[in-house]
Amino acid sequence: FRCLGLRGHHALIRKTANDELQNDVWKHMDKIVPSVIFNMEVREQDRQSTPMTPTSSQDNVGGTVTPEQIELIDRGTAIVNDNPSVLAEIVLRDLFCRAHLNNITACVQPILTHLDNHAKWIPVDFPKYIFSGIMNSIKHHNSYLIIELLLGHLEKHFDQEDTANIKTSIMNVIQDCMVFAAANTGAVKESFYFIEREIFFMLKKLGSTMFTGISRLLKFLKKSFQIQSSRNKISSVNNQDEQQFQTAVINGIGDFAEKLPDFQMMEIMQFIITSLPSLSQGYEESTQDSKAANLKLQLLLLKTVQKVAATYQTVHRRETSTQTTFPHQLFDPLLKMMSAPEPEIRLIVLEILQSLVDRRQYADKLRKIKLPKDISQLELPTETKPNRLFDIAFMKKFGRQFLSQLYQSILMDNNTKDIFHAIYCLMNLVTLEAGDKDVLVDVIHFCFEIQSTLTKMSDSN
């Protein structure tokens, strides 16, 4: 009987796709969709359909399927006749294949309500299973709307002060959807010359919406931190649930950035860096507790930048020049924070700069101070390529400013051993990446100046 009912739903969806009555049908999705989701609630071993992890398809740009493909699946799958879970999955995917932009909200909201009312967000496997099917079925240029709806739903749970583990599960679903959207946006951009002009403008809208989504995620991060801080004042018990949510947000932004082109990864880091002052507002600098809270929030946001920077290091091309890597909107704030009074901020900024400068993965060999008799033992071969001229030009233009901030950072009284190791590593990376005699001379003069200053300070004491 359940299969018969699902086939009735499926027939209704197919019939109304190009029917005059379709406007009336979308109003009743709050009754149709929950019954479909109910029939998808099966154990993992009972799911005999194809796994729907968010990956892009080589044969179909955007990784989505068409209604015709789903009809073929329906006819060619024998197990559909007696397995309501498989049939329900097909109905859901066909629904989102045929749904237009104006009807997507009517289809998604009943799913979110069902997951809330029946406490199905935990464990997260089932919500991921649902939304991976949706993202694989929906038109790629409409995928941003799914993310918007999930972000709005997450905000409602913040307002209701739900437990953090529910918010973490929703965030994990958002993370998968963001990665799917970014990956398929990239796939379409690579095929730009083979698609219509209208699709390009849709992609631009998708990109701007994604940055709006990141802005909302950063605000959620701040809210979560404020909740954690207020609870810590009441109880000494560490709130692990909020920390897990914060980690999920940071990982979500990092995994999303990993699928984007280089220039968009830079834009994300710029966006977060420029958001630091506004997101830190609300903490009056009048008490020691408020200063500590502000510092922890800034470190949390910088860890998000560090996650993106580490991703950039692993996926970006070696040919990328430092002029491309360091637009002034990113470079200037990082330089200023190199001389911040808090050692924790200085350390994480130095580590971010290491990730951005290190294009040949030398940092692992340079993080610990070593003085080998033969420098070749470190296996750090320098390369001479035309693109290094950009690096040299960059260093000649901004090198003195960079060394000046580094000089102030070295002379800070509250430096730690880790900070000195980070400075040592960064200076070596800059010298190796530039590969220029003039830059090397400037670095040597800089070292002599540091040595002279430290000697004078030692003599005066």
N, C-alpha and C positions, 0 to 999 in steps of 0.2 A: 504493500500500500504506500509506503514511503517513496519507493521508486516511481510509482504511478504519479504521485503528487509532484515529485521533482520533474518528471517528464512533462507534466502539465505546465509547471513554471517555465520550463525550457521552451515549450511550444509557444507560450504566451510572449516570452522575450523575443523569439525569432519573428513571430507574426507582427509584433508592434514596432519592430526596428524601423520600418518605412510605412507605418500605418498612421492614419489621422488620429487614432485613439491613443497614441503613445504618450501624449502629454498627461492624460488621465492615469496611465499605468504607472508613471514615475512617482505619482503621489502616494502609491500604495507599496512602495519599496520597504517601508517599515514593517510590513506584514510578510512580504515575500523573502527578503534577505535573511531574517533571523531563522526561518525554517531551513534555508540552504546551509547556513552556518551550523545549525544544530546537527545536520546530517554529516557534516565534515568532522565532527568531534569523535574521532576514532583513535585507537591506539596506533603507535608508530608502525608496528609490524603488520597492521591491517591495511596500511596505505600502499597500494600497488600501482599507483600512478607515478609518472616521471617526477623526480625531485625538481622543485622549482626554486633553486637558489638564485639570487639576483646576479645573473651573468648576462653579458651581451652575446647575441647570436651572430655568427659569421654570415649566415645566409639571409638574415633579416635585420637590417640596420635598426637599432633600438632594442633588439631582443624581444619584441612583442610578437604575438600570433594574431592571425586574422580570424574572423568568424568562420570562413570557409575551412580553415585548418581545424578548428574545433569541431565542425560538423563531421569532418573526416575521422577525427578521433572517436566521435560518438558512434559512427557506423562501424568502425573497424575494431572496436574494443569489446570483446565478448563479455568481459567481467562486469561491464556496465549493467547488464541485465539483472544481476542479483547483488550488486554492491552499491548501496546508496551513497557511500562516502565518495566513491569515484565519480558517480553521476553528479553529486552535489558540487564537486570541484569543477567539473566541466560546465555546469550551469553558471557558477560564479565567474569563471573565466570568460564565458560567452557574454555574460551580462556586461562585464567591463570592456570587452572588445567593442560592443555596440554602443556603449554609453557615450553621449556627447559631453562636452565640457560642462554645460549647464546642468546635467543630470548626475554628475559624479558625486556631488555632495549628498544627494538623496540616496545614493547607493552605499556610501561609506558610513554615514552617521548611524544607521541601524546596526552596522557591525560593531562600531565603538560602544554603542549602548548595550548590545548583547554581551560583549566582553566584560563590561562593567557590572551589569546586573547579575551575571552568572559567575563572577570572579574567575575569569578565564585568562587574565593577564599573566598569572603565575601558575605553572611555569611558562616561560616565554616561547617555547617551541610552537605551540598552537597559533598564537598571534603572528609569529614569523611565517608560519606555513600559509596562513591566509593572505598576508600582505605580499609575500613573494609571488603567489599566484596572481594577485592583482597587478603588481608591477610588471610581471611578464606578459600581461594581457592588455593593459591599458596603452593607449597611444603615447609614445615616448614624450611628446611635447606637452602632454597633460599630467605627467608624473609629478610635477611640482605641486599640483593641487592636493595630491594624496599627502605629501609632506606637510603642507600648510594645515590640513585638517588634523593630522596627528599632532602637530605642534600646538594647535589650539586646544586639542583634547588634553595634552600634557599640562597646559596652563590651567585648565579647569581643575585638574587634580592638585595643582599647587594651591589654588584658592580654597580647595576643600581640605587641605592639610592632610592628605592621605599618607599612608606609610610610604617611605622612600623606595621600598622594593617594588611597588607598583609603578612608580615613576621611572625606576631603572629599567623595568621591562618595556615600558612604552618607549623609552629612549633607545633601547636596543633595537626595537622595530624601526624607529626613525633612522637609526644609523644604517641599517640594511637598505632602507629605501633611498637614503641620500647617496650611498655608494652605488646603488643600481642606477639612479638618475645621472650621477656624474659619469659613470662608465659609458652609458649609452649616449650621453651628450657628446662625449669624446669621440665615440664611434661615428656619430653623425657628422661631426666636424671634420673628421678625416675624409669623409665622403662628400664634402661640401660642394664640389664641382659637379656632382651627379644628382643633386637634389634641388627642389624648387627654392626660389628666393624667399617665399613666405616662411619656409621652415627655418631659415637663418634668423629671421626676426623672432620666431618662437623661441629659438635657442637663447637669444639675447634676453628675452623675458625670463626664461628659465634661470639664466645666470644671475640676474638681478634679484630674483625671488630667492635663490639659494643664499645670497648674502643677507637678505632680510631674515632668512631662517637662522643663519649663523648668529646674527644680532640677537635674535630671540633666545637662542641656546646660551649665549653669554649672559643674558639677563637671568635665565634659569639657573645658571651656574652661581651667579651672585645670590639669588634667592636661597638656593640650597645651602650656600655658605653661611648666610645670615641665620637660617634655621638651625644649622649645626652650632653656630656660635652661641645663640640664645639658649639652646639646650645644654651646652657645656657649662654655662654659667649656673644653671639650676642643678645639674648633676655632673659628677666627675667621670661618669661612664662615657667612653668614646663612642660616638654615633657612627658605626660602621656602615649603616645603610646609606646615609647621606654621602659618605666618602665613595661608596660604590656608584652612586648616581653621578657624582662629579667625575669619577674616572670614566664612566660611560660617555659623558658629554665630551670630554677631552679626546677619548679614542674615536668617538663619532666624527668629530671635526677633522681629526688627523686622517682617518680612513677615507673620508670624503675627499680631502685634499689630494690624497695619493692618486686618485683617478683623474685629476684635472691636469691641464697643460701647465707648463712652468709659470707662465705669466699670471695665471689665476691663483696658483699657490702663493706667489708673492703678494697678490692682492689680499688674500686671506690673512697673511701675516701682518700686512700693513693695517688692515681693518681692525685686527685684535689689538695691535700696538696703539693705534690712535684711539681705541675705545677704553684704554686703561684709565685715563683721568676721569671720564664720565662714569664708568662703572664703579670707581672707587669713591665717588661722592656718597654722602650719607653717613660717613664716619667722621665725627668731629674729632679734631686732633687735640682734644683737651685732656684726655686721660691716657694712661699707659695701656689700658685694655683696648681702647679704640684704635690706638696706633698699632698694636699687635694684630688686631683684626684686619686693619687696612693692609698691613704687610702680608698677611696670609692670603688675602684675596688677590693682591697683586702677584704673588708667587703662583697662585693657582692659574691665573690668566697667562702668565709667562710660561708655565708648563704647557699650556695649550699651544703657544707659539713654538715652543721647543719640540712638541710632537709633530707639528707641521714641518718644521725645519729638518728634523730627522728623516721624515718622509721624503722631503725634497732632496736630501743628500743621497738617498738610496735609488731614486728613480730619475733624477734629472740628468741631462746629457753632460759629458765632459767638456763639450765645446762651449758651454754657457760661460760668458764672460762675467767678471765681477760688476761691470756696469749694469748688466741685466739683473744680476743677483741682488744688488744693493741700490734700488731706487732711493732717492733722498728721503721719501716719506717713511721708509723703513730704516735706512741707515742712520739718519739724524737722531731719532728717539733712542735707538740702541746705543749710540755713542754717548748720549747724555746719561743713560742709566749705567754706563760703565763706571761712572764716578759717584753712584748713589751711596748714601751713607750706610745703608744696610748691606752687610756682606753677602747675605743670601741672594739678594737681587743681583749684585755684581757677578756672583758665580754663575747663576743661570743665564745671564746675558752673555758672558764669555763663552759658555757652552753653546748657546744659540749661534754666536758668530763662528765658532769652530765648525758647526754643522754646515753653515752656509759657505764658508771658505773652502772647506775640505772637499774637493771634487775627485780626489784620487785615493781616498780612504787611508790617509797617512796618520790620522789622529790617534788611532789605537796604538801606533808605535811611538807616539810622541807625548802621550799623556803623563808618563813617568819620566822624570829627569834622568837621562843616561848620558854618560860621556865615554863612548867607546874609543879605543885607540884608532880604529879605522872606521870612518863614518859610513863606509859602504856596508858595514855589518847591519845597519838599520834598513837596508834595501829601500832607499828612497830616491829612485832615479828621477831626475828632472827631465822634462820634455820641452822641446822647442817647436812651437806651432804658431802659425800666423795669428790665431786668436789671442795669444799672449800679449800682443800689442795693446789690446783693449785693457788687459790687466795692468800693464805698465802705465798706460795713460791714466787709468783710474787711481793708481797709487801716487802718481805724480801730482794729481789734482787734489786728492783727499788724504794722502798719506800723512801729512803733517798734522792734520786735524785728528786723525786716528791715533797717531803716536802721542799727541798731547793728552788726549783723554786716557790713554793707557798709562801714561806717566802719572797722572793724578791718581789713577786706580792703584798703582803699585805703592804709592806713598801713604795709602790709607792705614791708620793705626790698627784697625780691627781686621786686617786681612788674615785669612786662614791658610793652612798648608795647601788645601784644595784650590784656593784662588791663585796662589803662586804657580801651581802646576798647570792650571788652566791658562794663565798668562804665558807661561813658557811654551805651551803647546800652540797657542794662537800665533805667537810671534814666529815660530818655526813654520807654521802653515802658510802665513802671509809671505814669508821669504821664499819658500819653495814654490808656491803657486805663481808668484810674480816672475821668478827666474830672471831677474834683471840686475845688472851690476850696480846701477844707481840706487835701486831700492835696497840692495844689500848694504851699500855704503851708509844709507840713511839709518838702517837698522843697527849697524855697528856703532854709529855715532850716538844713537839713542841709548844703546847699552852702556857706552862710556859715560854718558850724562847721568844715567841712573846710578852707576857705580860711584861717580864723583859725589853725587848728592848723598848717597848712603854713607860714604866715608866721612863727609862733613858732619852729618847727623851723629855718627858714632863718636867722632872727636869731640863734639860739643857736649855729649853726655859723659 
